[in-house]
Amino acid sequence: MTAASLPPVAPEVTATLVEDLSPRLRKRLDAAVTKLGSRPTHRDGETVTIAVDDDTELRLHAPGGVVATVDAITCGCLLAPACVHRAAAACAAPAADPAPEPDPAAESTPDAAPDLAAQPAAPTVPDPTPPLNSTPSPGDTTPPTAPAPATTAPTPTPTPAPDEATPAQREAAAALWSAGAAVLEAGVAGAGAVAQAALLRAAHTARLRHLPRGASAALSVVTLLRAARAGDPSYRTADLVTALAELLGTAHRVGTASGAELAAVRGRARRPYSPDGSLRLYGLFTEPVVTDSGHGGARTWVVTADGRLCTVGDVAPGGVGRALGVADRTVRLGDTALTHRELGRAGLAVSGATVSPDGRLGAGKGVKAVTARGAAWTEPPLAALWETPPAEQAARALRSVSRYAEPDGGGSDLLFLDVELLGAVGESGGMCLLARCDGGVPVRLAVADDDPALAHRDNLMLLATAPGTRLRIIGRLVPAPHPRLTLLACSHPTGESTVDLGFDRLSRADLPDPVAPVHSAPDRPGGPGAESPLHLLERRVEQTVPAGRAALGMVGDVTAEARRLRRAGLPTAAGLLSTLRASAARRERDLFGRLLPADTDGFAAHWLAAARYTAAVAESLCAAAWEPGPAALTHGPTEATVPRPAGSPR
C-alpha cells in the first residue's frame, strides 16, 4: 500500500481519530502506520479496502473522492471503533485540501461580539526578525537576541475593528504557532502521527476562522513531514525549512498585522477573478506542468496588447502522461479550436475576459474567444519583453519567486534574454548550459524537468553542442548566488520559428555549424555570493529541521563561524548564529536540579529570525549577481543594502 493508493482524508477527520486514541495507543500509532503501509489494498468504486490481516479488513469510504467524516473509516477488528487501525489509515492517507470556506465579515462585525468577547487573548510572540542592517556599537560584543515569548493574561477583549484580527483568529494563529514550534522542537524524526495530527487540527481551526494562508502552510508542513519520514526521493530539507518558516511567520503576523497587511496574512480560500473586458492576446510559448502530487497538464503563456503576461492552463491528476496529451487538446477558453501548442504561436480575441491577480485567465460561461493573428518574438507587443535589462527582469522575477512572497502578489518569474551559447559545464547535480547575456553577464541554463518523457534534457544537451549560436530565450529564474535559469523556450536556431523545449524536440540538422570556438566554462559560478559565508548560518537553520532543537544544542562552539561572518560584513548573521545555538542548548533547572521544560516558543522565534534573514540575504545576493560589470562580480551587498524579506514580521 502507498499513500497514493488511498483516498485523501479531511484534516479534521485525521485529527479527531488521533485525539480519540488512548495514550497507550498513541504511542503505537507510528508503528501501526508503518505496518499498515505494507498491507494490500483494493478499490471498489468509492471504497478502498485494506487487509489488516487474514481476518480483518479496514474500509475507507470516500464519496466524491474524499473521506470527509470519521464514520467513513471502519474497521472489522474486535477493538473497533476505538482501535488504532482507523487512525493509522487516516495518517497514512494524503491530507485533503478542504473545500474553501466563504469569507464573510461576520467575525469582524458587532453582531459577532457576544460570542468572541469572552474568549481569552492568544499568547503573544515577540518579533523574531532583527533589523537586517543592524551592526554592533563600538565595543559591544553582545549579539542581538530575540526576547522570549510572553503570555498575556486572559482578559475580556473589545470588539475588534474591521482591519484587525478577531480574538478567534488570534487563538487559531496561536494554535498554528504552537504546532509548528513543536515540530521544530522534535524535528522530522520526532514529528510522527501525533504531532502531524496537531498540525491538522490547527489547520482545520484556522480555515474555520478564515485564515486559509496559515491553514495551507500547516498542510504543506504535514505533507513534507510525511515525505521525509517515508524517504520520498523528491523531498528536500530546504522545502520544509521554507514551509515551517511560512507557517510560523504567518501565525506570528496575525496578531500584529492590520489593514491590507492583515488581508494578505489571512490569505484567500479561492483565487479571485475580476472582469477585464475585451483582450487581444498573443501566444508566447507552452510549457508542460508536472507536479509532485501527481498532477499533469500544460500552461500556455500569452501577452496582452499592453504587454501584460497571462496564462491559460489545464492541469489535473495524471502526471507526465497527461501533460503530453493536454498539449494537443483544445484550449478551455471560449469556443476557440486552438490547441495549447497552437495558441503558443497564434493569437486570440477574447470578450468578457476574467483575470486573477497572478494572470490566470478564467474560462467562465461568459467568456468568448475567437482565433486571431499571432506575433513573432521580434514583433510588438512581444518584442518589448526582451528590451528590459536583465538585472531589472531578475529583480522583478525575484519578487515573484521569493520564498515568502505575499499570495496574489502578481508578477512573473520569467526572464526574456538574448544570449550567446558558450557550451556545457558540469555541476554536482549534472550538466547545464553556459551562456552570455547581452551586457556580458554569464548565466547558467538548467533543465526545467528531468523526466525522460519530456524533451527538456535532450534539447539542452543538443544546444550545448553548438557554441557561438545566438538565441532569444525564455527561462524561469532560479534563486541562486549566481545568474541561473531553467530553460523553457527559445527561438529556433535557424531563426524561422520558436521552440517549446518541453514538447518540441530539436535534431542535429536544426543546429548551425559552430561559429565560435568552445569557451572554457568556469568550474564554479562567479557572482557576489560565490564566496559568501552565509552558508554557515543556513546549514544550522536546516540542521534543526531533521533532528530538532536538541541536535543543534549539541553543536560545539560556534565562535569561529561567527567571527568569519563578521569579517565578511554580516554581523547580524553572526549574532543570529550565536543566539540560535545558545537558545538550542539552554535548559533551566528548578531548585531541586531537575530540568524544566524547554522554551520551545523562544527557540522557534530565534529560528524563525535566522530563517527569514538567510532568505533575505540570499535573495539580495541573487539580485546583485545579475548586475552587469566587474563590480557585481567582486563586491556583494552589505547588510545595510539587504531588504527586509517580503512578509517578514516587523
C-alpha positions as CSV (number, residue, x, y, z in Angstrom):
1,M,0.0,0.0,0.0
2,T,1.2,3.5,-0.8
3,A,-0.3,6.9,0.2
4,A,-1.3,7.4,-3.5
5,S,-3.5,4.3,-3.3
6,L,-5.6,5.7,-0.5
7,P,-8.2,8.5,-0.9
8,P,-7.4,11.9,0.7
9,V,-8.7,12.3,4.2
10,A,-10.0,15.6,5.6
11,P,-7.6,17.1,8.1
12,E,-10.3,17.3,10.9
13,V,-11.0,13.5,10.4
14,T,-7.4,12.6,11.0
15,A,-7.1,14.9,13.9
16,T,-10.3,13.6,15.6
17,L,-9.3,9.9,15.2
18,V,-5.8,10.5,16.7
19,E,-7.2,12.7,19.5
20,D,-9.7,9.9,20.4
21,L,-6.9,7.3,20.9
22,S,-5.8,6.4,24.4
23,P,-2.3,7.4,25.5
24,R,-1.2,3.8,25.1
25,L,-2.4,3.6,21.6
26,R,-0.9,6.9,20.6
27,K,2.5,5.5,21.4
28,R,1.8,2.7,19.0
29,L,0.4,4.9,16.2
30,D,3.6,5.4,14.2
31,A,4.4,1.7,14.2
32,A,0.8,1.0,13.1
33,V,1.1,3.4,10.2
34,T,4.3,1.7,9.0
35,K,2.8,-1.7,9.4
36,L,-0.4,-0.7,7.5
37,G,1.8,0.6,4.7
38,S,2.9,-3.0,3.8
39,R,-0.7,-4.3,3.6
40,P,-2.5,-4.8,0.2
41,T,-5.4,-2.6,-0.8
42,H,-8.4,-3.0,-3.0
43,R,-10.5,-0.2,-4.6
44,D,-14.2,-0.8,-5.3
45,G,-15.8,2.4,-6.6
46,E,-15.7,4.9,-3.8
47,T,-14.5,2.5,-1.2
48,V,-10.9,1.4,-0.6
49,T,-10.3,-1.8,1.5
50,I,-7.1,-2.5,3.4
51,A,-6.4,-6.1,4.5
52,V,-5.1,-5.5,8.1
53,D,-4.6,-9.3,8.5
54,D,-6.2,-12.5,7.1
55,D,-9.4,-12.0,9.1
56,T,-9.7,-8.2,9.4
57,E,-10.5,-5.5,6.9
58,L,-10.3,-1.7,7.1
59,R,-12.6,0.3,4.8
60,L,-12.3,4.0,3.8
61,H,-15.4,5.3,2.1
62,A,-14.7,8.4,0.0
63,P,-17.8,9.8,-1.7
64,G,-16.7,12.5,-4.1
65,G,-13.1,11.2,-3.7
66,V,-12.5,12.5,-0.1
67,V,-13.0,10.8,3.3
68,A,-15.0,13.6,4.9
69,T,-16.3,12.1,8.1
70,V,-15.0,10.0,11.0
71,D,-17.6,7.3,10.4
72,A,-16.4,6.8,6.8
73,I,-13.4,4.8,8.1
74,T,-14.5,1.5,9.6
75,C,-12.5,-1.5,10.9
76,G,-13.6,-5.1,11.5
77,C,-11.3,-5.8,14.4
78,L,-12.6,-6.6,17.9
79,L,-11.4,-3.2,19.4
80,A,-13.2,-1.1,16.8
81,P,-14.1,1.7,16.7
82,A,-11.6,2.5,19.4
83,C,-8.7,0.7,17.6
84,V,-5.5,2.1,16.3
85,H,-6.2,0.9,12.8
86,R,-8.6,3.7,11.8
87,A,-6.3,6.5,13.0
88,A,-3.3,4.7,11.3
89,A,-5.2,4.6,7.9
90,A,-6.1,8.3,8.2
91,C,-2.5,9.2,8.9
92,A,-1.2,7.1,6.0
93,A,-3.5,8.7,3.5
94,P,-2.9,12.1,1.9
95,A,-4.3,15.1,3.6
96,A,-7.2,16.5,1.6
97,D,-7.4,20.2,0.8
98,P,-10.6,21.2,2.5
99,A,-13.4,22.9,0.5
100,P,-12.9,26.6,0.5
101,E,-14.9,28.5,3.2
102,P,-16.7,31.6,2.3
103,D,-15.1,34.8,3.5
104,P,-17.9,36.6,5.3
105,A,-17.2,39.6,7.5
106,A,-19.3,38.2,10.4
107,E,-16.3,37.8,12.7
108,S,-15.4,41.5,12.4
109,T,-18.9,42.9,12.9
110,P,-20.6,43.9,16.1
111,D,-23.1,41.1,15.7
112,A,-20.3,38.6,16.4
113,A,-19.1,40.4,19.5
114,P,-21.1,38.5,22.2
115,D,-19.5,35.1,21.2
116,L,-16.0,36.4,20.7
117,A,-15.5,38.8,23.6
118,A,-15.5,36.1,26.2
119,Q,-12.5,34.3,24.6
120,P,-9.1,34.8,26.0
121,A,-6.4,36.6,24.1
122,A,-3.8,34.4,22.3
123,P,-0.2,34.2,23.5
124,T,1.8,37.0,22.0
125,V,5.1,36.1,20.3
126,P,8.0,38.6,20.1
127,D,9.1,39.9,16.7
128,P,11.7,37.3,15.7
129,T,13.3,39.3,12.9
130,P,16.1,41.7,14.0
131,P,16.9,44.7,11.8
132,L,18.9,43.4,8.8
133,N,21.1,46.4,8.8
134,S,21.9,46.3,12.5
135,T,25.5,46.5,13.5
136,P,27.0,46.3,16.9
137,S,28.0,49.6,18.5
138,P,31.8,50.1,19.2
139,G,32.8,47.8,22.0
140,D,29.6,46.0,22.0
141,T,30.2,42.2,21.8
142,T,26.7,41.1,22.8
143,P,24.9,39.5,19.8
144,P,21.3,40.6,19.0
145,T,18.8,38.4,20.8
146,A,15.1,37.7,20.3
147,P,13.1,38.1,23.6
148,A,11.3,35.1,24.9
149,P,7.6,34.9,24.1
150,A,5.3,36.2,26.8
151,T,1.7,35.1,27.5
152,T,-0.9,37.7,28.2
153,A,-3.5,37.1,30.9
154,P,-7.0,36.1,29.7
155,T,-8.9,39.4,29.7
156,P,-12.1,40.5,28.0
157,T,-11.3,41.8,24.6
158,P,-13.4,44.5,22.9
159,T,-14.9,44.0,19.5
160,P,-12.1,44.3,17.0
161,A,-12.0,46.9,14.3
162,P,-12.7,45.6,10.8
163,D,-9.0,45.8,9.9
164,E,-7.8,43.9,13.0
165,A,-7.7,40.1,13.7
166,T,-10.6,38.8,15.8
167,P,-9.9,37.0,19.1
168,A,-10.9,33.8,17.4
169,Q,-8.4,34.3,14.7
170,R,-5.7,35.2,17.2
171,E,-6.4,31.9,19.1
172,A,-6.3,30.0,15.9
173,A,-2.9,31.6,15.0
174,A,-1.6,30.7,18.4
175,A,-2.5,27.1,17.8
176,L,-0.7,27.2,14.4
177,W,2.4,28.6,16.2
178,S,2.4,26.0,18.9
179,A,2.0,23.1,16.5
180,G,4.8,24.5,14.3
181,A,7.1,25.1,17.3
182,A,6.5,21.6,18.5
183,V,7.6,20.2,15.1
184,L,10.7,22.4,15.2
185,E,11.4,21.1,18.7
186,A,11.1,17.4,17.8
187,G,12.5,17.5,14.2
188,V,11.4,15.2,11.4
189,A,12.5,12.2,13.4
190,G,10.2,13.0,16.3
191,A,7.3,14.6,14.4
192,G,5.2,11.5,14.0
193,A,1.5,11.0,13.5
194,V,0.5,12.7,16.8
195,A,2.5,15.9,16.0
196,Q,1.0,15.8,12.5
197,A,-2.5,15.5,13.9
198,A,-1.9,18.6,16.0
199,L,-1.0,20.4,12.8
200,L,-4.0,19.1,11.0
201,R,-6.3,20.2,13.9
202,A,-4.7,23.7,13.9
203,A,-5.1,23.9,10.1
204,H,-8.8,23.0,10.3
205,T,-9.4,25.5,13.0
206,A,-7.5,28.2,11.1
207,R,-9.6,27.6,8.0
208,L,-12.8,27.8,10.0
209,R,-11.6,31.2,11.4
210,H,-11.0,32.4,7.8
211,L,-7.2,32.1,7.9
212,P,-6.6,30.0,4.7
213,R,-3.0,31.1,4.3
214,G,-2.0,29.7,7.7
215,A,-4.1,26.6,7.1
216,S,-2.4,25.9,3.8
217,A,1.0,26.4,5.3
218,A,0.2,23.8,8.0
219,L,-1.0,21.3,5.4
220,S,2.2,21.8,3.5
221,V,4.3,21.1,6.6
222,V,2.3,17.8,7.1
223,T,2.8,16.7,3.5
224,L,6.6,17.4,3.7
225,L,6.9,15.7,7.0
226,R,5.3,12.6,5.7
227,A,7.5,12.6,2.6
228,A,10.6,13.0,4.7
229,R,9.6,10.1,7.1
230,A,8.7,7.9,4.1
231,G,12.1,8.5,2.4
232,D,10.5,10.1,-0.6
233,P,13.4,10.9,-3.1
234,S,11.7,14.2,-4.1
235,Y,11.9,15.5,-0.5
236,R,14.2,18.4,0.1
237,T,15.0,19.8,3.6
238,A,15.1,23.3,2.2
239,D,11.4,22.9,1.2
240,L,10.4,22.0,4.8
241,V,12.5,24.9,6.1
242,T,10.5,27.3,3.9
243,A,7.2,25.7,4.8
244,L,7.9,25.9,8.6
245,A,9.1,29.5,8.3
246,E,6.0,30.4,6.4
247,L,3.8,28.7,9.0
248,L,5.5,30.4,12.0
249,G,5.8,33.8,10.3
250,T,2.1,33.8,9.2
251,A,0.9,32.7,12.6
252,H,3.0,35.4,14.3
253,R,1.8,38.2,12.0
254,V,-1.9,37.6,12.5
255,G,-1.7,39.3,15.9
256,T,0.3,42.3,14.7
257,A,-1.0,43.0,11.2
258,S,-3.8,45.3,10.3
259,G,-5.5,46.7,7.1
260,A,-4.1,45.5,3.8
261,E,-1.3,43.5,5.5
262,L,-3.8,41.6,7.6
263,A,-5.7,40.7,4.4
264,A,-2.5,39.3,2.9
265,V,-1.8,37.3,6.1
266,R,-5.2,35.9,6.2
267,G,-5.0,34.9,2.5
268,R,-7.7,33.8,0.2
269,A,-9.6,30.5,0.1
270,R,-10.4,31.0,-3.6
271,R,-8.5,32.7,-6.4
272,P,-10.4,35.8,-7.2
273,Y,-11.1,36.5,-10.9
274,S,-12.1,40.1,-11.9
275,P,-13.6,41.2,-15.2
276,D,-11.1,42.5,-17.7
277,G,-13.4,43.3,-20.7
278,S,-12.1,42.6,-24.1
279,L,-8.5,41.4,-24.6
280,R,-6.3,40.8,-27.6
281,L,-3.9,38.0,-26.8
282,Y,-0.7,37.0,-28.5
283,G,0.7,33.5,-27.9
284,L,4.2,33.3,-26.4
285,F,5.0,29.6,-25.6
286,T,3.6,26.5,-24.0
287,E,5.2,24.5,-21.1
288,P,4.4,21.2,-19.5
289,V,3.3,21.2,-15.9
290,V,4.1,18.1,-13.8
291,T,3.8,18.3,-10.0
292,D,5.0,16.0,-7.2
293,S,1.4,15.4,-6.2
294,G,0.7,13.5,-9.5
295,H,-0.9,16.3,-11.4
296,G,-0.1,17.0,-15.0
297,G,-1.1,19.3,-17.8
298,A,0.0,22.3,-19.9
299,R,0.3,26.0,-19.4
300,T,0.3,28.4,-22.3
301,W,1.7,31.9,-21.8
302,V,0.1,34.8,-23.7
303,V,0.7,38.5,-23.8
304,T,-1.9,41.3,-23.9
305,A,-1.7,44.2,-26.3
306,D,-0.4,46.4,-23.5
307,G,2.4,43.9,-22.6
308,R,0.8,42.0,-19.6
309,L,1.7,38.3,-19.2
310,C,-1.3,35.9,-18.7
311,T,-1.7,32.2,-18.7
312,V,-4.2,29.6,-19.9
313,G,-3.8,26.3,-18.1
314,D,-5.2,22.8,-18.0
315,V,-3.8,20.8,-15.0
316,A,-5.5,17.8,-13.4
317,P,-4.4,14.4,-11.9
318,G,-2.5,12.4,-14.4
319,G,1.2,13.1,-14.3
320,V,3.5,13.4,-17.2
321,G,1.4,11.3,-19.5
322,R,-1.5,13.8,-19.2
323,A,0.9,16.7,-19.7
324,L,1.9,15.3,-23.1
325,G,-1.7,14.7,-24.1
326,V,-3.1,18.0,-23.0
327,A,-0.6,20.0,-25.1
328,D,-2.6,18.9,-28.2
329,R,-6.0,19.4,-26.7
330,T,-8.3,22.4,-27.4
331,V,-7.8,25.3,-25.0
332,R,-10.5,25.7,-22.5
333,L,-11.3,29.3,-23.3
334,G,-14.5,30.3,-25.2
335,D,-15.2,28.4,-28.4
336,T,-11.7,28.5,-29.9
337,A,-10.5,25.4,-31.7
338,L,-6.8,26.1,-31.0
339,T,-4.7,23.6,-29.0
340,H,-2.3,24.7,-26.3
341,R,0.7,24.3,-28.6
342,E,-1.1,26.2,-31.4
343,L,-2.1,29.0,-29.1
344,G,1.6,29.4,-28.1
345,R,2.2,30.7,-31.7
346,A,-1.1,32.2,-32.6
347,G,-3.5,34.8,-31.1
348,L,-6.9,35.2,-29.6
349,A,-9.5,37.9,-29.4
350,V,-11.4,37.5,-26.1
351,S,-14.5,39.2,-24.8
352,G,-15.9,39.0,-21.3
353,A,-12.4,38.0,-20.0
354,T,-11.7,37.4,-16.4
355,V,-8.2,37.5,-14.9
356,S,-6.8,36.6,-11.5
357,P,-4.2,38.7,-9.7
358,D,-1.5,36.2,-10.8
359,G,-2.5,36.5,-14.5
360,R,-4.6,33.3,-14.9
361,L,-7.4,33.7,-17.5
362,G,-10.8,32.4,-16.4
363,A,-12.9,30.1,-18.5
364,G,-16.4,31.0,-17.4
365,K,-19.6,30.7,-19.4
366,G,-19.5,34.4,-20.3
367,V,-16.0,34.2,-21.9
368,K,-16.0,34.2,-25.7
369,A,-12.9,33.8,-27.8
370,V,-12.0,33.6,-31.5
371,T,-8.7,32.8,-33.2
372,A,-6.7,35.8,-34.3
373,R,-3.2,36.5,-35.8
374,G,-0.3,36.0,-33.5
375,A,3.0,37.8,-33.4
376,A,6.7,36.8,-33.8
377,W,9.0,37.4,-30.8
378,T,10.6,40.2,-32.8
379,E,7.3,42.0,-33.3
380,P,5.3,44.1,-30.9
381,P,4.0,43.6,-28.3
382,L,6.2,40.5,-27.7
383,A,9.5,42.2,-28.7
384,A,9.2,44.6,-25.8
385,L,9.7,41.7,-23.3
386,W,13.3,41.4,-24.4
387,E,14.0,45.2,-24.2
388,T,14.1,45.4,-20.4
389,P,17.7,45.0,-19.0
390,P,18.4,41.5,-17.4
391,A,19.1,43.0,-14.0
392,E,15.6,44.7,-13.9
393,Q,14.0,41.5,-15.1
394,A,15.7,39.4,-12.4
395,A,14.7,41.9,-9.7
396,R,11.1,41.7,-10.8
397,A,11.1,37.9,-11.0
398,L,12.8,37.6,-7.6
399,R,9.9,39.4,-6.0
400,S,7.6,36.8,-7.5
401,V,9.7,33.7,-6.5
402,S,10.7,34.9,-3.1
403,R,10.3,32.2,-0.5
404,Y,7.8,34.3,1.5
405,A,6.2,36.3,-1.3
406,E,2.7,37.6,-0.5
407,P,-0.1,35.5,-2.1
408,D,-1.8,37.1,-5.1
409,G,1.2,39.5,-5.4
410,G,1.1,39.2,-9.1
411,G,4.2,39.4,-11.2
412,S,6.1,36.7,-13.2
413,D,9.2,34.7,-12.6
414,L,10.1,34.6,-16.3
415,L,13.1,36.2,-17.9
416,F,13.5,37.1,-21.6
417,L,17.1,37.2,-22.7
418,D,19.2,37.4,-25.9
419,V,22.2,35.1,-25.3
420,E,25.2,33.6,-26.9
421,L,25.7,29.9,-26.1
422,L,29.1,29.1,-24.7
423,G,28.9,25.3,-24.1
424,A,28.3,22.7,-21.4
425,V,29.5,22.9,-17.9
426,G,29.4,20.2,-15.3
427,E,27.9,20.6,-11.9
428,S,27.3,18.4,-8.9
429,G,23.7,17.9,-10.0
430,G,24.5,17.2,-13.6
431,M,25.2,19.2,-16.7
432,C,23.9,22.7,-17.5
433,L,24.4,25.1,-20.5
434,L,26.5,28.2,-20.1
435,A,25.5,31.3,-22.0
436,R,26.3,35.0,-22.0
437,C,23.6,37.6,-21.9
438,D,23.8,40.8,-23.9
439,G,25.7,43.0,-21.4
440,G,28.2,40.4,-20.5
441,V,26.5,38.6,-17.6
442,P,27.2,34.8,-17.7
443,V,24.1,32.7,-17.0
444,R,23.7,29.0,-16.4
445,L,20.7,27.4,-18.1
446,A,19.4,24.3,-16.4
447,V,16.9,21.6,-17.3
448,A,13.3,22.6,-16.3
449,D,12.2,18.9,-15.8
450,D,14.4,15.8,-15.9
451,D,11.5,13.4,-16.8
452,P,12.8,11.5,-19.9
453,A,9.3,11.6,-21.4
454,L,9.7,15.4,-21.8
455,A,12.2,17.0,-24.3
456,H,13.9,19.4,-21.9
457,R,17.1,17.4,-21.2
458,D,17.7,16.2,-24.8
459,N,17.2,19.7,-26.2
460,L,19.6,21.2,-23.7
461,M,22.3,18.7,-24.4
462,L,21.9,19.3,-28.1
463,L,22.1,23.1,-27.8
464,A,25.3,22.6,-25.7
465,T,27.0,21.2,-28.8
466,A,26.5,24.5,-30.7
467,P,28.7,27.1,-29.0
468,G,28.6,30.5,-30.6
469,T,24.9,30.2,-31.5
470,R,22.8,33.3,-30.7
471,L,19.3,32.6,-29.4
472,R,16.4,34.5,-27.9
473,I,15.3,32.6,-24.9
474,I,12.7,32.4,-22.2
475,G,13.6,31.0,-18.8
476,R,12.4,30.8,-15.2
477,L,14.6,32.4,-12.6
478,V,16.3,30.1,-10.1
479,P,17.2,32.0,-6.9
480,A,20.9,31.4,-6.5
481,P,24.0,33.4,-5.7
482,H,24.9,33.3,-9.5
483,P,22.7,34.0,-12.5
484,R,20.7,30.9,-13.2
485,L,17.6,29.9,-15.2
486,T,15.6,26.8,-16.1
487,L,15.3,27.0,-19.9
488,L,11.7,26.8,-21.2
489,A,11.6,28.1,-24.7
490,C,13.9,29.6,-27.3
491,S,14.0,30.9,-30.9
492,H,14.7,28.2,-33.4
493,P,18.5,28.1,-34.2
494,T,17.6,28.8,-37.9
495,G,15.6,31.8,-36.8
496,E,12.4,30.7,-38.6
497,S,10.2,29.9,-35.6
498,T,10.2,29.2,-31.8
499,V,10.7,26.0,-29.8
500,D,8.8,24.9,-26.8
501,L,11.6,23.0,-25.2
502,G,9.4,20.7,-23.1
503,F,7.4,19.5,-26.0
504,D,9.3,20.1,-29.3
505,R,12.4,18.0,-30.0
506,L,15.3,19.6,-31.8
507,S,17.5,17.5,-34.1
508,R,21.1,18.0,-35.1
509,A,20.0,19.1,-38.5
510,D,18.3,22.1,-36.8
511,L,21.7,23.4,-35.5
512,P,24.0,25.6,-37.4
513,D,27.7,24.8,-37.6
514,P,29.6,26.3,-34.6
515,V,30.6,29.9,-35.4
516,A,32.9,30.3,-32.4
517,P,35.3,28.1,-30.5
518,V,34.1,26.4,-27.4
519,H,34.6,28.8,-24.4
520,S,36.2,27.3,-21.3
521,A,33.4,27.2,-18.7
522,P,34.4,28.0,-15.1
523,D,34.2,25.1,-12.7
524,R,32.4,27.3,-10.2
525,P,29.9,30.0,-11.0
526,G,31.0,33.5,-10.1
527,G,29.0,36.3,-8.5
528,P,28.8,38.3,-5.3
529,G,27.5,35.3,-3.4
530,A,30.1,32.8,-4.6
531,E,32.4,33.3,-1.6
532,S,29.7,34.4,0.9
533,P,29.9,32.6,4.2
534,L,26.1,32.8,4.6
535,H,26.0,29.0,4.4
536,L,27.4,28.9,7.9
537,L,24.1,30.2,9.2
538,E,22.0,28.4,6.6
539,R,23.3,25.0,7.5
540,R,22.4,25.5,11.2
541,V,18.9,26.6,10.2
542,E,18.5,23.5,8.1
543,Q,20.2,21.2,10.6
544,T,17.4,21.9,13.1
545,V,14.6,20.6,10.9
546,P,15.7,16.9,10.5
547,A,16.8,16.3,14.1
548,G,15.2,19.0,16.2
549,R,16.4,21.6,18.7
550,A,18.4,19.0,20.7
551,A,20.7,18.3,17.7
552,L,21.6,21.9,17.4
553,G,22.1,22.2,21.1
554,M,24.8,19.6,20.9
555,V,26.8,21.6,18.4
556,G,30.1,22.8,19.8
557,D,31.4,26.3,20.0
558,V,30.4,28.5,17.0
559,T,32.7,31.4,17.8
560,A,34.9,30.8,14.8
561,E,32.0,30.6,12.5
562,A,30.5,33.8,13.9
563,R,33.9,35.5,13.6
564,R,34.1,34.6,9.9
565,L,30.6,36.0,9.3
566,R,31.6,39.3,11.0
567,R,34.7,39.5,8.8
568,A,32.5,39.1,5.7
569,G,30.4,42.1,6.8
570,L,27.5,40.1,8.2
571,P,27.4,41.0,11.9
572,T,23.7,40.3,12.2
573,A,24.2,36.8,10.8
574,A,27.0,36.2,13.4
575,G,24.7,37.4,16.2
576,L,21.8,35.2,15.0
577,L,24.1,32.1,14.8
578,S,25.4,32.6,18.3
579,T,21.9,33.3,19.7
580,L,20.3,30.4,17.9
581,R,22.9,27.9,19.2
582,A,22.6,29.3,22.7
583,S,18.9,29.1,22.7
584,A,19.0,25.4,21.5
585,A,21.4,24.5,24.3
586,R,19.7,26.4,27.1
587,R,17.8,24.3,29.6
588,E,16.8,25.7,33.0
589,R,16.6,23.7,36.3
590,D,14.4,24.1,39.3
591,L,15.5,24.4,42.9
592,F,16.0,20.6,43.1
593,G,18.2,20.4,40.0
594,R,15.5,19.0,37.8
595,L,15.4,20.0,34.1
596,L,12.5,22.4,33.3
597,P,10.6,22.1,30.0
598,A,12.5,23.6,27.1
599,D,11.4,27.1,25.9
600,T,10.0,25.9,22.6
601,D,8.4,29.2,21.7
602,G,11.6,31.2,22.4
603,F,13.7,28.8,20.3
604,A,11.1,28.9,17.5
605,A,11.3,32.7,17.5
606,H,15.1,32.6,17.2
607,W,15.0,30.0,14.5
608,L,12.4,32.0,12.5
609,A,14.6,35.1,12.7
610,A,17.5,33.2,11.3
611,A,15.5,31.5,8.5
612,R,13.9,34.8,7.3
613,Y,17.3,36.6,7.5
614,T,19.1,34.0,5.4
615,A,16.3,34.1,2.8
616,A,16.6,37.9,2.6
617,V,20.4,37.9,2.2
618,A,20.3,35.0,-0.4
619,E,17.7,36.9,-2.5
620,S,19.9,40.1,-2.2
621,L,22.9,38.2,-3.4
622,C,20.9,36.7,-6.3
623,A,19.8,40.2,-7.4
624,A,23.3,41.6,-7.2
625,A,24.7,38.7,-9.3
626,W,22.6,39.9,-12.3
627,E,24.1,43.4,-12.3
628,P,26.5,43.8,-15.3
629,G,30.1,44.9,-14.9
630,P,33.1,43.8,-12.8
631,A,31.8,45.4,-9.6
632,A,28.9,42.9,-9.4
633,L,31.4,40.0,-9.7
634,T,33.6,41.1,-6.8
635,H,31.5,43.1,-4.4
636,G,28.4,41.6,-2.8
637,P,25.8,43.6,-0.9
638,T,26.4,44.6,2.7
639,E,23.8,44.1,5.4
640,A,22.8,47.7,5.1
641,T,21.6,47.1,1.5
642,V,19.7,43.9,2.2
643,P,15.9,44.5,2.0
644,R,13.6,43.1,4.7
645,P,12.1,39.8,3.3
646,A,8.7,40.1,1.9
647,G,6.1,39.3,4.5
648,S,8.5,39.3,7.5
649,P,7.2,40.5,10.8
650,R,8.1,44.0,11.8
